[in-house]
Every structure is written in C-alpha cells, then in structure tokens.
Amino acid sequence: MNKFKTILKNIGVIILSIIVFVPGSLVQNTILTIFNFQNLACIISCILRITITVLLAWLVSAKVLKIDDETLGLKLKPIKLPLIILAILLPLLILLFYAYILPGKPYVTKEGKLLNSLINGIFNTGLPAGICEELIFRGMIFRYMKKTLGQKAAVIIPAVLFACLHILNMQTFNLLDLILLILAGSSVAVMFTFFALNSDSIWPGALAHSLWNFLIIGNLFGIGEIVNGKPNASYIIIPVKSAGKLLTGGNFGVEAALPSIIGYILVSICIYLIGKNKKEII
C-alpha cells in the first residue's frame, strides 16, 4: 500500500510539474504571436518565461514538495570546465559531421536576417527551453523521484517521459520514427541528468541543453528538411545527403538521428567517468 501511494504521489508530482511549466510557455508564445517574433519581443518573452517558471517551480518545490532551492538544483554554482567543454563539443561535432563529413554543403537561406536568427535562436529556442525544461525534468521531477523512488528510477522514468512528450512535435511518423525519437529522447535526457548528478545543479545541464537547442534547432543552423518535427526554416541549412532515417532522424529530424544518439551516449559515458572517482554519478 505504501509503495502504491508513493507511485501515485510521483504521478501527481509529474502532473504538477508540467502544470508549473505551462504558464511561462503560454506567456512567451502569446507575446511572440502578438508581436510576430520581433527581436525585442523575443528577448522580453524569454525573460518573462524563465522568471515565471523559476518562481513557480521554487514556490511549489518549497511549499508542496518540501524541496529547498539547493536540493532542487537552483543554487548557482561554478560549472566544472570538463562539463563546459562537453556541452560545447557535442553540438559542434554534430554540425561538423553533417556539414563536412557526409558532406552536406551548407547554404544561406535568409540573406540579411543573421541578427534576427541569432536573437530568435538564443531567446526563443535556446535559453527558455534549456533552463525551463531542465528545471522541471532534472529539477522538480528528478529530485522528488530520487527522494521517493531511488536514483535509478529517477534517472530512467523522467527520461522516458521527456522522450514521449516530444512526440507532440511530430507531424506524422511510422514505427521507425517513433523508435528513433524514444531512443534519442531518452538518451539525451539521461545525458542531461548526468550533468545534474555530476554537479548537483541544473545549470550545467541547462547550459548543454541551451547550446544544443541554439546550435542545432535554434533557427541559426538547421540540418536536413525537418528540424524538431517542423519544416526547416533556419538561416543556414545543412542538407542531409541521405534518404536513410538513421541519418535524417525521420520525421523528428537530426536530433533523433543515429549520430546524435551516439553523441548523447558518449557524453554520458564521459560524464560518468569524470565523476566516477568522486562517487558523484550512479
């Protein structure tokens, strides 16, 4: 009976955490829609979304979940250099792979729109999703599950949930598309969790998440015809010279492709090895 109650409480925390995530996202999307993604609107809506989400997460965690800001991972701490290097290397190597190893021959599609693409990528796709998603998944959900279900369950369950929620971005898909997305979404979520475990903070994972979003799906660069389940509308497009879904990622895009999945796993292994001697990782 106690185990059943614990499971129900964790389901409730997942629902509550997603509710916490929604208001900031709605505010951002409303502002962007009204002002048609103008540069100042992107910046203001980003600040408002992050502020609303952080305040709600802090309030719910402190008053309902009984988790303080340090345990939640909100407390600012210096980010270890190896984690910074890994956060930068992963998206850069994926870009280089598709641009120069396949090769994809990048081309500019929005002449004169570089500044707009940069601001959109940083303040619409990079920072808000990187910070808010890490706070919800590797902060609230992970920390509560770790306290009630144990660390292994807290790593695996939110990772699968994180992957499943991204199915909403897909327009159409078949079984292989779905398998690739679940595998990619779960492995990248585990990678972000390892960032959090190594540092006992959400911020290294938020850095990695924001950089990935900015460089891979942030409207500056875009790999292939589909980016994050939507038609590619990036400033620079890197076409994928392959019809194979293992390289294109199917109807979700390159984030669910085999090179990205391998990258997520390799970074996770690196973080595990970095923290192994200090007993920081499972």
DACORUR-V737250 format. One record per helix or strand of 3 or more residues. SS is the DSSP state (alpha for helix, beta for strand). FROM is the first residue (numbers start at 0). TO is the last residue. If there is no record, write none. Layout:
BEGIN
SS:FROM:TO
SS:FROM:TO
END
This chain:
BEGIN
alpha:1:33
alpha:38:64
alpha:68:71
alpha:80:100
alpha:113:148
alpha:150:168
alpha:174:198
alpha:202:216
beta:220:222
beta:235:237
alpha:244:247
alpha:253:255
alpha:257:275
END
